[in-house]
Amino acid sequence: MKGNLYKFTIEHLEDAKGNDLEANPLVFETKNHDDIFKIVEQMEGKMQLDNQDTKALLIGLKLFSEVMLKNKDSKPFKELLPHFKNFMKELKKK
């Protein structure tokens, strides 16, 4: 698959009670057809979210949408795809 290759590292810093954690990070690589850095840069300040929430939303959407597109004929993605496309169109109007 062609696309931009990304390496994600997610660290669990504290639990729900605020206790510090020492856990191994979750590390994985994945490809995406879009330049995620460019999208985040373009959308910062355009949404009614703070910058941390904007980044989390956009990165989550890009990871999710790439998996959905690769598996678009599988349930539940097949049923969700038309609604997701509409959501993305509205988001891109920002």
PyMOL Python script that loads the backbone (N, CA, C, O; Angstrom):
from pymol import cmd

cmd.read_pdbstr("""\
ATOM      1  N   MET A   1       0.834  -1.180   0.000  1.00  0.00           N
ATOM      2  CA  MET A   1       0.000   0.000   0.000  1.00  0.00           C
ATOM      3  C   MET A   1       0.879   1.244   0.000  1.00  0.00           C
ATOM      4  O   MET A   1       1.816   1.357   0.790  1.00  0.00           O
ATOM      5  N   LYS A   2       0.567   2.162  -0.884  1.00  0.00           N
ATOM      6  CA  LYS A   2       1.287   3.428  -0.924  1.00  0.00           C
ATOM      7  C   LYS A   2       0.756   4.335   0.184  1.00  0.00           C
ATOM      8  O   LYS A   2      -0.378   4.195   0.643  1.00  0.00           O
ATOM      9  N   GLY A   3       1.602   5.253   0.590  1.00  0.00           N
ATOM     10  CA  GLY A   3       1.168   6.211   1.588  1.00  0.00           C
ATOM     11  C   GLY A   3       2.314   6.651   2.468  1.00  0.00           C
ATOM     12  O   GLY A   3       3.446   6.185   2.337  1.00  0.00           O
ATOM     13  N   ASN A   4       1.997   7.548   3.353  1.00  0.00           N
ATOM     14  CA  ASN A   4       2.959   8.038   4.329  1.00  0.00           C
ATOM     15  C   ASN A   4       3.068   7.026   5.458  1.00  0.00           C
ATOM     16  O   ASN A   4       2.056   6.533   5.955  1.00  0.00           O
ATOM     17  N   LEU A   5       4.292   6.718   5.862  1.00  0.00           N
ATOM     18  CA  LEU A   5       4.509   5.766   6.951  1.00  0.00           C
ATOM     19  C   LEU A   5       4.711   6.543   8.248  1.00  0.00           C
ATOM     20  O   LEU A   5       5.519   7.470   8.316  1.00  0.00           O
ATOM     21  N   TYR A   6       3.969   6.151   9.265  1.00  0.00           N
ATOM     22  CA  TYR A   6       4.037   6.793  10.574  1.00  0.00           C
ATOM     23  C   TYR A   6       4.374   5.767  11.650  1.00  0.00           C
ATOM     24  O   TYR A   6       3.994   4.599  11.563  1.00  0.00           O
ATOM     25  N   LYS A   7       5.084   6.225  12.645  1.00  0.00           N
ATOM     26  CA  LYS A   7       5.366   5.410  13.823  1.00  0.00           C
ATOM     27  C   LYS A   7       4.706   6.098  15.008  1.00  0.00           C
ATOM     28  O   LYS A   7       4.988   7.259  15.306  1.00  0.00           O
ATOM     29  N   PHE A   8       3.823   5.367  15.677  1.00  0.00           N
ATOM     30  CA  PHE A   8       3.106   5.896  16.838  1.00  0.00           C
ATOM     31  C   PHE A   8       3.659   5.260  18.102  1.00  0.00           C
ATOM     32  O   PHE A   8       3.896   4.053  18.163  1.00  0.00           O
ATOM     33  N   THR A   9       3.858   6.094  19.098  1.00  0.00           N
ATOM     34  CA  THR A   9       4.272   5.635  20.414  1.00  0.00           C
ATOM     35  C   THR A   9       3.278   6.213  21.419  1.00  0.00           C
ATOM     36  O   THR A   9       3.115   7.428  21.526  1.00  0.00           O
ATOM     37  N   ILE A  10       2.625   5.324  22.145  1.00  0.00           N
ATOM     38  CA  ILE A  10       1.631   5.747  23.125  1.00  0.00           C
ATOM     39  C   ILE A  10       2.102   5.286  24.500  1.00  0.00           C
ATOM     40  O   ILE A  10       2.356   4.102  24.720  1.00  0.00           O
ATOM     41  N   GLU A  11       2.213   6.234  25.410  1.00  0.00           N
ATOM     42  CA  GLU A  11       2.654   5.927  26.760  1.00  0.00           C
ATOM     43  C   GLU A  11       1.509   6.126  27.734  1.00  0.00           C
ATOM     44  O   GLU A  11       0.825   7.148  27.698  1.00  0.00           O
ATOM     45  N   HIS A  12       1.306   5.170  28.584  1.00  0.00           N
ATOM     46  CA  HIS A  12       0.291   5.253  29.640  1.00  0.00           C
ATOM     47  C   HIS A  12       0.978   5.883  30.849  1.00  0.00           C
ATOM     48  O   HIS A  12       1.750   5.217  31.538  1.00  0.00           O
ATOM     49  N   LEU A  13       0.707   7.150  31.110  1.00  0.00           N
ATOM     50  CA  LEU A  13       1.430   7.900  32.132  1.00  0.00           C
ATOM     51  C   LEU A  13       0.823   7.796  33.521  1.00  0.00           C
ATOM     52  O   LEU A  13       1.542   7.741  34.518  1.00  0.00           O
ATOM     53  N   GLU A  14      -0.516   7.768  33.583  1.00  0.00           N
ATOM     54  CA  GLU A  14      -1.167   7.632  34.887  1.00  0.00           C
ATOM     55  C   GLU A  14      -2.510   6.942  34.709  1.00  0.00           C
ATOM     56  O   GLU A  14      -3.109   6.976  33.634  1.00  0.00           O
ATOM     57  N   ASP A  15      -2.968   6.318  35.784  1.00  0.00           N
ATOM     58  CA  ASP A  15      -4.254   5.634  35.715  1.00  0.00           C
ATOM     59  C   ASP A  15      -5.396   6.622  35.970  1.00  0.00           C
ATOM     60  O   ASP A  15      -5.166   7.819  36.141  1.00  0.00           O
ATOM     61  N   ALA A  16      -6.621   6.109  35.992  1.00  0.00           N
ATOM     62  CA  ALA A  16      -7.807   6.958  36.146  1.00  0.00           C
ATOM     63  C   ALA A  16      -7.852   7.676  37.499  1.00  0.00           C
ATOM     64  O   ALA A  16      -8.565   8.667  37.655  1.00  0.00           O
ATOM     65  N   LYS A  17      -7.097   7.177  38.464  1.00  0.00           N
ATOM     66  CA  LYS A  17      -7.057   7.800  39.787  1.00  0.00           C
ATOM     67  C   LYS A  17      -5.910   8.791  39.933  1.00  0.00           C
ATOM     68  O   LYS A  17      -5.723   9.377  40.999  1.00  0.00           O
ATOM     69  N   GLY A  18      -5.144   8.977  38.864  1.00  0.00           N
ATOM     70  CA  GLY A  18      -4.039   9.924  38.894  1.00  0.00           C
ATOM     71  C   GLY A  18      -2.729   9.338  39.366  1.00  0.00           C
ATOM     72  O   GLY A  18      -1.760  10.071  39.564  1.00  0.00           O
ATOM     73  N   ASN A  19      -2.680   8.018  39.552  1.00  0.00           N
ATOM     74  CA  ASN A  19      -1.456   7.370  39.989  1.00  0.00           C
ATOM     75  C   ASN A  19      -0.496   7.205  38.808  1.00  0.00           C
ATOM     76  O   ASN A  19      -0.900   6.792  37.721  1.00  0.00           O
ATOM     77  N   ASP A  20       0.777   7.532  39.036  1.00  0.00           N
ATOM     78  CA  ASP A  20       1.782   7.357  37.996  1.00  0.00           C
ATOM     79  C   ASP A  20       1.918   5.881  37.643  1.00  0.00           C
ATOM     80  O   ASP A  20       1.783   5.006  38.497  1.00  0.00           O
ATOM     81  N   LEU A  21       2.183   5.629  36.388  1.00  0.00           N
ATOM     82  CA  LEU A  21       2.364   4.264  35.908  1.00  0.00           C
ATOM     83  C   LEU A  21       3.706   4.129  35.217  1.00  0.00           C
ATOM     84  O   LEU A  21       4.201   5.061  34.584  1.00  0.00           O
ATOM     85  N   GLU A  22       4.275   2.959  35.353  1.00  0.00           N
ATOM     86  CA  GLU A  22       5.470   2.618  34.587  1.00  0.00           C
ATOM     87  C   GLU A  22       5.104   1.406  33.753  1.00  0.00           C
ATOM     88  O   GLU A  22       5.214   0.267  34.207  1.00  0.00           O
ATOM     89  N   ALA A  23       4.671   1.663  32.535  1.00  0.00           N
ATOM     90  CA  ALA A  23       4.255   0.592  31.633  1.00  0.00           C
ATOM     91  C   ALA A  23       5.016   0.734  30.330  1.00  0.00           C
ATOM     92  O   ALA A  23       5.399   1.835  29.934  1.00  0.00           O
ATOM     93  N   ASN A  24       5.228  -0.378  29.678  1.00  0.00           N
ATOM     94  CA  ASN A  24       5.878  -0.329  28.378  1.00  0.00           C
ATOM     95  C   ASN A  24       4.986   0.413  27.397  1.00  0.00           C
ATOM     96  O   ASN A  24       3.771   0.217  27.384  1.00  0.00           O
ATOM     97  N   PRO A  25       5.585   1.258  26.581  1.00  0.00           N
ATOM     98  CA  PRO A  25       4.776   1.983  25.599  1.00  0.00           C
ATOM     99  C   PRO A  25       4.246   1.040  24.515  1.00  0.00           C
ATOM    100  O   PRO A  25       4.830  -0.005  24.230  1.00  0.00           O
ATOM    101  N   LEU A  26       3.144   1.436  23.938  1.00  0.00           N
ATOM    102  CA  LEU A  26       2.582   0.732  22.792  1.00  0.00           C
ATOM    103  C   LEU A  26       3.158   1.425  21.553  1.00  0.00           C
ATOM    104  O   LEU A  26       2.959   2.624  21.360  1.00  0.00           O
ATOM    105  N   VAL A  27       3.861   0.676  20.729  1.00  0.00           N
ATOM    106  CA  VAL A  27       4.518   1.243  19.558  1.00  0.00           C
ATOM    107  C   VAL A  27       4.055   0.462  18.334  1.00  0.00           C
ATOM    108  O   VAL A  27       4.065  -0.769  18.329  1.00  0.00           O
ATOM    109  N   PHE A  28       3.647   1.197  17.288  1.00  0.00           N
ATOM    110  CA  PHE A  28       3.274   0.533  16.042  1.00  0.00           C
ATOM    111  C   PHE A  28       3.496   1.473  14.870  1.00  0.00           C
ATOM    112  O   PHE A  28       3.537   2.693  15.025  1.00  0.00           O
ATOM    113  N   GLU A  29       3.637   0.879  13.697  1.00  0.00           N
ATOM    114  CA  GLU A  29       3.772   1.642  12.469  1.00  0.00           C
ATOM    115  C   GLU A  29       2.553   1.393  11.603  1.00  0.00           C
ATOM    116  O   GLU A  29       1.997   0.294  11.591  1.00  0.00           O
ATOM    117  N   THR A  30       2.142   2.425  10.879  1.00  0.00           N
ATOM    118  CA  THR A  30       1.005   2.298   9.979  1.00  0.00           C
ATOM    119  C   THR A  30       1.150   3.320   8.857  1.00  0.00           C
ATOM    120  O   THR A  30       1.808   4.349   9.012  1.00  0.00           O
ATOM    121  N   LYS A  31       0.529   3.017   7.742  1.00  0.00           N
ATOM    122  CA  LYS A  31       0.546   3.940   6.613  1.00  0.00           C
ATOM    123  C   LYS A  31      -0.787   4.670   6.527  1.00  0.00           C
ATOM    124  O   LYS A  31      -1.829   4.163   6.944  1.00  0.00           O
ATOM    125  N   ASN A  32      -0.717   5.873   5.974  1.00  0.00           N
ATOM    126  CA  ASN A  32      -1.918   6.662   5.751  1.00  0.00           C
ATOM    127  C   ASN A  32      -1.732   7.434   4.464  1.00  0.00           C
ATOM    128  O   ASN A  32      -0.648   7.946   4.187  1.00  0.00           O
ATOM    129  N   HIS A  33      -2.791   7.516   3.678  1.00  0.00           N
ATOM    130  CA  HIS A  33      -2.686   8.208   2.389  1.00  0.00           C
ATOM    131  C   HIS A  33      -2.549   9.719   2.546  1.00  0.00           C
ATOM    132  O   HIS A  33      -2.139  10.395   1.602  1.00  0.00           O
ATOM    133  N   ASP A  34      -2.878  10.256   3.696  1.00  0.00           N
ATOM    134  CA  ASP A  34      -2.800  11.697   3.938  1.00  0.00           C
ATOM    135  C   ASP A  34      -1.557  12.053   4.754  1.00  0.00           C
ATOM    136  O   ASP A  34      -0.997  11.216   5.461  1.00  0.00           O
ATOM    137  N   ASP A  35      -1.143  13.311   4.638  1.00  0.00           N
ATOM    138  CA  ASP A  35      -0.079  13.861   5.471  1.00  0.00           C
ATOM    139  C   ASP A  35      -0.734  14.336   6.767  1.00  0.00           C
ATOM    140  O   ASP A  35      -1.296  15.430   6.818  1.00  0.00           O
ATOM    141  N   ILE A  36      -0.662  13.523   7.794  1.00  0.00           N
ATOM    142  CA  ILE A  36      -1.339  13.808   9.061  1.00  0.00           C
ATOM    143  C   ILE A  36      -0.817  15.102   9.696  1.00  0.00           C
ATOM    144  O   ILE A  36      -1.595  15.876  10.252  1.00  0.00           O
ATOM    145  N   PHE A  37       0.481  15.335   9.615  1.00  0.00           N
ATOM    146  CA  PHE A  37       1.040  16.557  10.191  1.00  0.00           C
ATOM    147  C   PHE A  37       0.446  17.798   9.524  1.00  0.00           C
ATOM    148  O   PHE A  37       0.124  18.778  10.197  1.00  0.00           O
ATOM    149  N   LYS A  38       0.306  17.751   8.217  1.00  0.00           N
ATOM    150  CA  LYS A  38      -0.255  18.880   7.471  1.00  0.00           C
ATOM    151  C   LYS A  38      -1.717  19.116   7.857  1.00  0.00           C
ATOM    152  O   LYS A  38      -2.144  20.259   8.021  1.00  0.00           O
ATOM    153  N   ILE A  39      -2.475  18.038   8.001  1.00  0.00           N
ATOM    154  CA  ILE A  39      -3.886  18.158   8.378  1.00  0.00           C
ATOM    155  C   ILE A  39      -4.024  18.781   9.764  1.00  0.00           C
ATOM    156  O   ILE A  39      -4.842  19.679   9.963  1.00  0.00           O
ATOM    157  N   VAL A  40      -3.238  18.314  10.710  1.00  0.00           N
ATOM    158  CA  VAL A  40      -3.294  18.859  12.067  1.00  0.00           C
ATOM    159  C   VAL A  40      -2.929  20.340  12.042  1.00  0.00           C
ATOM    160  O   VAL A  40      -3.592  21.154  12.684  1.00  0.00           O
ATOM    161  N   GLU A  41      -1.898  20.685  11.316  1.00  0.00           N
ATOM    162  CA  GLU A  41      -1.477  22.087  11.217  1.00  0.00           C
ATOM    163  C   GLU A  41      -2.580  22.959  10.612  1.00  0.00           C
ATOM    164  O   GLU A  41      -2.836  24.062  11.095  1.00  0.00           O
ATOM    165  N   GLN A  42      -3.229  22.465   9.561  1.00  0.00           N
ATOM    166  CA  GLN A  42      -4.283  23.232   8.898  1.00  0.00           C
ATOM    167  C   GLN A  42      -5.516  23.417   9.775  1.00  0.00           C
ATOM    168  O   GLN A  42      -6.198  24.437   9.672  1.00  0.00           O
ATOM    169  N   MET A  43      -5.808  22.455  10.628  1.00  0.00           N
ATOM    170  CA  MET A  43      -7.046  22.484  11.414  1.00  0.00           C
ATOM    171  C   MET A  43      -6.897  23.148  12.777  1.00  0.00           C
ATOM    172  O   MET A  43      -7.900  23.481  13.408  1.00  0.00           O
ATOM    173  N   GLU A  44      -5.677  23.347  13.242  1.00  0.00           N
ATOM    174  CA  GLU A  44      -5.492  23.971  14.555  1.00  0.00           C
ATOM    175  C   GLU A  44      -6.120  25.356  14.570  1.00  0.00           C
ATOM    176  O   GLU A  44      -5.866  26.176  13.688  1.00  0.00           O
ATOM    177  N   GLY A  45      -6.936  25.604  15.573  1.00  0.00           N
ATOM    178  CA  GLY A  45      -7.592  26.884  15.738  1.00  0.00           C
ATOM    179  C   GLY A  45      -8.875  27.048  14.940  1.00  0.00           C
ATOM    180  O   GLY A  45      -9.568  28.053  15.093  1.00  0.00           O
ATOM    181  N   LYS A  46      -9.206  26.080  14.093  1.00  0.00           N
ATOM    182  CA  LYS A  46     -10.412  26.180  13.272  1.00  0.00           C
ATOM    183  C   LYS A  46     -11.603  25.455  13.886  1.00  0.00           C
ATOM    184  O   LYS A  46     -12.735  25.616  13.429  1.00  0.00           O
ATOM    185  N   MET A  47     -11.356  24.675  14.899  1.00  0.00           N
ATOM    186  CA  MET A  47     -12.429  23.918  15.535  1.00  0.00           C
ATOM    187  C   MET A  47     -12.697  24.499  16.911  1.00  0.00           C
ATOM    188  O   MET A  47     -11.847  25.182  17.482  1.00  0.00           O
ATOM    189  N   GLN A  48     -13.860  24.231  17.431  1.00  0.00           N
ATOM    190  CA  GLN A  48     -14.187  24.720  18.772  1.00  0.00           C
ATOM    191  C   GLN A  48     -13.680  23.737  19.819  1.00  0.00           C
ATOM    192  O   GLN A  48     -14.407  23.333  20.728  1.00  0.00           O
ATOM    193  N   LEU A  49     -12.416  23.365  19.666  1.00  0.00           N
ATOM    194  CA  LEU A  49     -11.739  22.451  20.581  1.00  0.00           C
ATOM    195  C   LEU A  49     -10.385  23.047  20.929  1.00  0.00           C
ATOM    196  O   LEU A  49      -9.837  23.844  20.166  1.00  0.00           O
ATOM    197  N   ASP A  50      -9.842  22.661  22.086  1.00  0.00           N
ATOM    198  CA  ASP A  50      -8.478  23.100  22.367  1.00  0.00           C
ATOM    199  C   ASP A  50      -7.517  22.283  21.498  1.00  0.00           C
ATOM    200  O   ASP A  50      -7.910  21.285  20.895  1.00  0.00           O
ATOM    201  N   ASN A  51      -6.265  22.713  21.442  1.00  0.00           N
ATOM    202  CA  ASN A  51      -5.303  22.082  20.536  1.00  0.00           C
ATOM    203  C   ASN A  51      -5.072  20.603  20.833  1.00  0.00           C
ATOM    204  O   ASN A  51      -4.885  19.809  19.910  1.00  0.00           O
ATOM    205  N   GLN A  52      -5.083  20.225  22.110  1.00  0.00           N
ATOM    206  CA  GLN A  52      -4.883  18.812  22.455  1.00  0.00           C
ATOM    207  C   GLN A  52      -6.038  17.958  21.934  1.00  0.00           C
ATOM    208  O   GLN A  52      -5.819  16.889  21.364  1.00  0.00           O
ATOM    209  N   ASP A  53      -7.266  18.434  22.130  1.00  0.00           N
ATOM    210  CA  ASP A  53      -8.434  17.692  21.646  1.00  0.00           C
ATOM    211  C   ASP A  53      -8.477  17.651  20.118  1.00  0.00           C
ATOM    212  O   ASP A  53      -8.873  16.644  19.531  1.00  0.00           O
ATOM    213  N   THR A  54      -8.072  18.741  19.483  1.00  0.00           N
ATOM    214  CA  THR A  54      -8.027  18.772  18.018  1.00  0.00           C
ATOM    215  C   THR A  54      -7.063  17.719  17.502  1.00  0.00           C
ATOM    216  O   THR A  54      -7.401  16.962  16.592  1.00  0.00           O
ATOM    217  N   LYS A  55      -5.868  17.663  18.072  1.00  0.00           N
ATOM    218  CA  LYS A  55      -4.876  16.665  17.652  1.00  0.00           C
ATOM    219  C   LYS A  55      -5.390  15.253  17.887  1.00  0.00           C
ATOM    220  O   LYS A  55      -5.277  14.400  17.008  1.00  0.00           O
ATOM    221  N   ALA A  56      -5.950  14.999  19.057  1.00  0.00           N
ATOM    222  CA  ALA A  56      -6.456  13.661  19.377  1.00  0.00           C
ATOM    223  C   ALA A  56      -7.554  13.247  18.403  1.00  0.00           C
ATOM    224  O   ALA A  56      -7.558  12.122  17.903  1.00  0.00           O
ATOM    225  N   LEU A  57      -8.484  14.161  18.139  1.00  0.00           N
ATOM    226  CA  LEU A  57      -9.582  13.861  17.215  1.00  0.00           C
ATOM    227  C   LEU A  57      -9.065  13.572  15.815  1.00  0.00           C
ATOM    228  O   LEU A  57      -9.430  12.561  15.215  1.00  0.00           O
ATOM    229  N   LEU A  58      -8.223  14.443  15.294  1.00  0.00           N
ATOM    230  CA  LEU A  58      -7.754  14.285  13.927  1.00  0.00           C
ATOM    231  C   LEU A  58      -6.905  13.026  13.739  1.00  0.00           C
ATOM    232  O   LEU A  58      -7.063  12.312  12.749  1.00  0.00           O
ATOM    233  N   ILE A  59      -6.019  12.758  14.672  1.00  0.00           N
ATOM    234  CA  ILE A  59      -5.187  11.562  14.565  1.00  0.00           C
ATOM    235  C   ILE A  59      -6.048  10.312  14.691  1.00  0.00           C
ATOM    236  O   ILE A  59      -5.864   9.349  13.947  1.00  0.00           O
ATOM    237  N   GLY A  60      -6.985  10.328  15.632  1.00  0.00           N
ATOM    238  CA  GLY A  60      -7.895   9.193  15.773  1.00  0.00           C
ATOM    239  C   GLY A  60      -8.724   8.963  14.520  1.00  0.00           C
ATOM    240  O   GLY A  60      -8.894   7.824  14.084  1.00  0.00           O
ATOM    241  N   LEU A  61      -9.238  10.036  13.943  1.00  0.00           N
ATOM    242  CA  LEU A  61     -10.033   9.924  12.714  1.00  0.00           C
ATOM    243  C   LEU A  61      -9.203   9.383  11.560  1.00  0.00           C
ATOM    244  O   LEU A  61      -9.674   8.537  10.800  1.00  0.00           O
ATOM    245  N   LYS A  62      -7.969   9.863  11.422  1.00  0.00           N
ATOM    246  CA  LYS A  62      -7.129   9.408  10.317  1.00  0.00           C
ATOM    247  C   LYS A  62      -6.767   7.936  10.474  1.00  0.00           C
ATOM    248  O   LYS A  62      -6.758   7.199   9.488  1.00  0.00           O
ATOM    249  N   LEU A  63      -6.472   7.497  11.687  1.00  0.00           N
ATOM    250  CA  LEU A  63      -6.180   6.074  11.911  1.00  0.00           C
ATOM    251  C   LEU A  63      -7.410   5.224  11.621  1.00  0.00           C
ATOM    252  O   LEU A  63      -7.329   4.203  10.938  1.00  0.00           O
ATOM    253  N   PHE A  64      -8.545   5.659  12.149  1.00  0.00           N
ATOM    254  CA  PHE A  64      -9.794   4.924  11.956  1.00  0.00           C
ATOM    255  C   PHE A  64     -10.187   4.878  10.491  1.00  0.00           C
ATOM    256  O   PHE A  64     -10.534   3.816   9.972  1.00  0.00           O
ATOM    257  N   SER A  65     -10.135   6.026   9.817  1.00  0.00           N
ATOM    258  CA  SER A  65     -10.613   6.077   8.432  1.00  0.00           C
ATOM    259  C   SER A  65      -9.753   5.236   7.504  1.00  0.00           C
ATOM    260  O   SER A  65     -10.271   4.651   6.553  1.00  0.00           O
ATOM    261  N   GLU A  66      -8.456   5.163   7.755  1.00  0.00           N
ATOM    262  CA  GLU A  66      -7.588   4.349   6.898  1.00  0.00           C
ATOM    263  C   GLU A  66      -7.932   2.864   7.044  1.00  0.00           C
ATOM    264  O   GLU A  66      -7.974   2.139   6.051  1.00  0.00           O
ATOM    265  N   VAL A  67      -8.175   2.414   8.264  1.00  0.00           N
ATOM    266  CA  VAL A  67      -8.579   1.019   8.489  1.00  0.00           C
ATOM    267  C   VAL A  67      -9.941   0.766   7.848  1.00  0.00           C
ATOM    268  O   VAL A  67     -10.160  -0.278   7.234  1.00  0.00           O
ATOM    269  N   MET A  68     -10.845   1.717   7.994  1.00  0.00           N
ATOM    270  CA  MET A  68     -12.179   1.562   7.419  1.00  0.00           C
ATOM    271  C   MET A  68     -12.106   1.463   5.897  1.00  0.00           C
ATOM    272  O   MET A  68     -12.776   0.619   5.301  1.00  0.00           O
ATOM    273  N   LEU A  69     -11.308   2.306   5.268  1.00  0.00           N
ATOM    274  CA  LEU A  69     -11.188   2.272   3.813  1.00  0.00           C
ATOM    275  C   LEU A  69     -10.587   0.954   3.326  1.00  0.00           C
ATOM    276  O   LEU A  69     -10.991   0.430   2.288  1.00  0.00           O
ATOM    277  N   LYS A  70      -9.627   0.423   4.073  1.00  0.00           N
ATOM    278  CA  LYS A  70      -9.024  -0.856   3.693  1.00  0.00           C
ATOM    279  C   LYS A  70     -10.012  -2.007   3.847  1.00  0.00           C
ATOM    280  O   LYS A  70      -9.875  -3.037   3.187  1.00  0.00           O
ATOM    281  N   ASN A  71     -11.001  -1.838   4.714  1.00  0.00           N
ATOM    282  CA  ASN A  71     -11.961  -2.902   5.020  1.00  0.00           C
ATOM    283  C   ASN A  71     -13.388  -2.465   4.734  1.00  0.00           C
ATOM    284  O   ASN A  71     -14.316  -2.869   5.435  1.00  0.00           O
ATOM    285  N   LYS A  72     -13.568  -1.644   3.709  1.00  0.00           N
ATOM    286  CA  LYS A  72     -14.859  -0.993   3.453  1.00  0.00           C
ATOM    287  C   LYS A  72     -15.986  -1.962   3.105  1.00  0.00           C
ATOM    288  O   LYS A  72     -17.156  -1.590   3.194  1.00  0.00           O
ATOM    289  N   ASP A  73     -15.668  -3.173   2.718  1.00  0.00           N
ATOM    290  CA  ASP A  73     -16.715  -4.143   2.389  1.00  0.00           C
ATOM    291  C   ASP A  73     -17.100  -5.025   3.573  1.00  0.00           C
ATOM    292  O   ASP A  73     -17.974  -5.884   3.454  1.00  0.00           O
ATOM    293  N   SER A  74     -16.450  -4.811   4.709  1.00  0.00           N
ATOM    294  CA  SER A  74     -16.728  -5.602   5.903  1.00  0.00           C
ATOM    295  C   SER A  74     -17.682  -4.859   6.823  1.00  0.00           C
ATOM    296  O   SER A  74     -17.640  -3.633   6.926  1.00  0.00           O
ATOM    297  N   LYS A  75     -18.549  -5.626   7.495  1.00  0.00           N
ATOM    298  CA  LYS A  75     -19.392  -5.023   8.526  1.00  0.00           C
ATOM    299  C   LYS A  75     -18.510  -4.689   9.698  1.00  0.00           C
ATOM    300  O   LYS A  75     -17.565  -5.442   9.935  1.00  0.00           O
ATOM    301  N   PRO A  76     -18.719  -3.663  10.435  1.00  0.00           N
ATOM    302  CA  PRO A  76     -19.743  -2.636  10.322  1.00  0.00           C
ATOM    303  C   PRO A  76     -19.317  -1.474   9.428  1.00  0.00           C
ATOM    304  O   PRO A  76     -20.074  -0.520   9.247  1.00  0.00           O
ATOM    305  N   PHE A  77     -18.086  -1.552   8.859  1.00  0.00           N
ATOM    306  CA  PHE A  77     -17.579  -0.436   8.066  1.00  0.00           C
ATOM    307  C   PHE A  77     -18.466  -0.127   6.861  1.00  0.00           C
ATOM    308  O   PHE A  77     -18.674   1.037   6.521  1.00  0.00           O
ATOM    309  N   LYS A  78     -18.978  -1.157   6.228  1.00  0.00           N
ATOM    310  CA  LYS A  78     -19.806  -0.968   5.041  1.00  0.00           C
ATOM    311  C   LYS A  78     -21.022  -0.100   5.355  1.00  0.00           C
ATOM    312  O   LYS A  78     -21.408   0.748   4.551  1.00  0.00           O
ATOM    313  N   GLU A  79     -21.616  -0.312   6.512  1.00  0.00           N
ATOM    314  CA  GLU A  79     -22.798   0.457   6.918  1.00  0.00           C
ATOM    315  C   GLU A  79     -22.433   1.864   7.396  1.00  0.00           C
ATOM    316  O   GLU A  79     -23.222   2.797   7.246  1.00  0.00           O
ATOM    317  N   LEU A  80     -21.269   2.010   7.957  1.00  0.00           N
ATOM    318  CA  LEU A  80     -20.843   3.291   8.513  1.00  0.00           C
ATOM    319  C   LEU A  80     -20.269   4.236   7.461  1.00  0.00           C
ATOM    320  O   LEU A  80     -20.357   5.454   7.617  1.00  0.00           O
ATOM    321  N   LEU A  81     -19.690   3.704   6.406  1.00  0.00           N
ATOM    322  CA  LEU A  81     -18.951   4.505   5.433  1.00  0.00           C
ATOM    323  C   LEU A  81     -19.716   5.713   4.884  1.00  0.00           C
ATOM    324  O   LEU A  81     -19.148   6.804   4.861  1.00  0.00           O
ATOM    325  N   PRO A  82     -20.969   5.581   4.441  1.00  0.00           N
ATOM    326  CA  PRO A  82     -21.668   6.773   3.920  1.00  0.00           C
ATOM    327  C   PRO A  82     -21.828   7.879   4.969  1.00  0.00           C
ATOM    328  O   PRO A  82     -21.708   9.061   4.647  1.00  0.00           O
ATOM    329  N   HIS A  83     -22.092   7.507   6.196  1.00  0.00           N
ATOM    330  CA  HIS A  83     -22.255   8.484   7.278  1.00  0.00           C
ATOM    331  C   HIS A  83     -20.911   9.133   7.616  1.00  0.00           C
ATOM    332  O   HIS A  83     -20.836  10.333   7.877  1.00  0.00           O
ATOM    333  N   PHE A  84     -19.868   8.329   7.607  1.00  0.00           N
ATOM    334  CA  PHE A  84     -18.535   8.838   7.910  1.00  0.00           C
ATOM    335  C   PHE A  84     -18.087   9.826   6.832  1.00  0.00           C
ATOM    336  O   PHE A  84     -17.485  10.855   7.139  1.00  0.00           O
ATOM    337  N   LYS A  85     -18.380   9.511   5.574  1.00  0.00           N
ATOM    338  CA  LYS A  85     -18.033  10.432   4.483  1.00  0.00           C
ATOM    339  C   LYS A  85     -18.720  11.785   4.679  1.00  0.00           C
ATOM    340  O   LYS A  85     -18.097  12.828   4.481  1.00  0.00           O
ATOM    341  N   ASN A  86     -19.987  11.776   5.063  1.00  0.00           N
ATOM    342  CA  ASN A  86     -20.709  13.024   5.328  1.00  0.00           C
ATOM    343  C   ASN A  86     -20.074  13.797   6.480  1.00  0.00           C
ATOM    344  O   ASN A  86     -19.911  15.014   6.404  1.00  0.00           O
ATOM    345  N   PHE A  87     -19.720  13.090   7.536  1.00  0.00           N
ATOM    346  CA  PHE A  87     -19.067  13.711   8.690  1.00  0.00           C
ATOM    347  C   PHE A  87     -17.760  14.373   8.261  1.00  0.00           C
ATOM    348  O   PHE A  87     -17.484  15.508   8.650  1.00  0.00           O
ATOM    349  N   MET A  88     -16.956  13.675   7.464  1.00  0.00           N
ATOM    350  CA  MET A  88     -15.673  14.207   7.037  1.00  0.00           C
ATOM    351  C   MET A  88     -15.850  15.424   6.133  1.00  0.00           C
ATOM    352  O   MET A  88     -15.066  16.370   6.215  1.00  0.00           O
ATOM    353  N   LYS A  89     -16.871  15.413   5.271  1.00  0.00           N
ATOM    354  CA  LYS A  89     -17.149  16.561   4.413  1.00  0.00           C
ATOM    355  C   LYS A  89     -17.453  17.800   5.258  1.00  0.00           C
ATOM    356  O   LYS A  89     -16.961  18.892   4.975  1.00  0.00           O
ATOM    357  N   GLU A  90     -18.265  17.617   6.295  1.00  0.00           N
ATOM    358  CA  GLU A  90     -18.611  18.731   7.187  1.00  0.00           C
ATOM    359  C   GLU A  90     -17.375  19.227   7.947  1.00  0.00           C
ATOM    360  O   GLU A  90     -17.176  20.431   8.114  1.00  0.00           O
ATOM    361  N   LEU A  91     -16.566  18.292   8.396  1.00  0.00           N
ATOM    362  CA  LEU A  91     -15.352  18.650   9.140  1.00  0.00           C
ATOM    363  C   LEU A  91     -14.391  19.445   8.259  1.00  0.00           C
ATOM    364  O   LEU A  91     -13.759  20.396   8.721  1.00  0.00           O
ATOM    365  N   LYS A  92     -14.285  19.058   7.008  1.00  0.00           N
ATOM    366  CA  LYS A  92     -13.354  19.743   6.086  1.00  0.00           C
ATOM    367  C   LYS A  92     -13.819  21.148   5.714  1.00  0.00           C
ATOM    368  O   LYS A  92     -13.034  21.935   5.185  1.00  0.00           O
ATOM    369  N   LYS A  93     -15.073  21.470   5.981  1.00  0.00           N
ATOM    370  CA  LYS A  93     -15.566  22.823   5.704  1.00  0.00           C
ATOM    371  C   LYS A  93     -15.039  23.840   6.703  1.00  0.00           C
ATOM    372  O   LYS A  93     -15.140  25.044   6.468  1.00  0.00           O
ATOM    373  N   LYS A  94     -14.490  23.385   7.795  1.00  0.00           N
ATOM    374  CA  LYS A  94     -14.003  24.273   8.870  1.00  0.00           C
ATOM    375  C   LYS A  94     -12.860  25.136   8.393  1.00  0.00           C
ATOM    376  O   LYS A  94     -12.330  25.939   9.160  1.00  0.00           O
TER     377      LYS A  94
END
""", "prot")
cmd.dss("prot")
cmd.show_as("cartoon", "prot")
cmd.util.cbc("prot")
cmd.orient("prot")
